[in-house]
Amino acid sequence: MLSYLRSSPIHNVISLLSRLYENSPESFVNTWPNSILNIHPSLLPSFPGTKTHERALEAGVKVSGCTLHFVTAELDAGPIIGQAVVPVLDNDTPKT
């Protein structure tokens, strides 16, 4: 699959990234070191993984945001490139 990704148009690559990462994160990131970016919907290192908004609301945080970071073999643990902060309002839900 890695050879297919190396020669495919970017839209094909994007559609397969998460599946490949789940199956073999080390070989995946070692193929493109410091080249793969992820936009995660929290202020990492807080709330990595899934159900980010639900966990942030349960924790009672007053601000949340998103993080742009390099992908590493460890989930949501790569070097942070940038973050943006938004307020968490009293009536927010995971969908808002």
Number of C-alpha atoms within 10 A of each C-alpha: 7 12 7 10 15 12 10 12 10 10 8 12 16 12 10 12 13 11 11 17 17 12 10 11 17 14 14 19 19 12 12 12 13 14 11 15 15 15 15 19 20 23 22 21 11 12 19 16 13 10 11 17 19 13 15 19 18 8 10 10 12 12 14 22 16 16 21 21 21 19 24 23 16 10 12 22 15 19 14 17 12 11 17 12 12 12 11 17 12 9 6 11 11 11 6 8
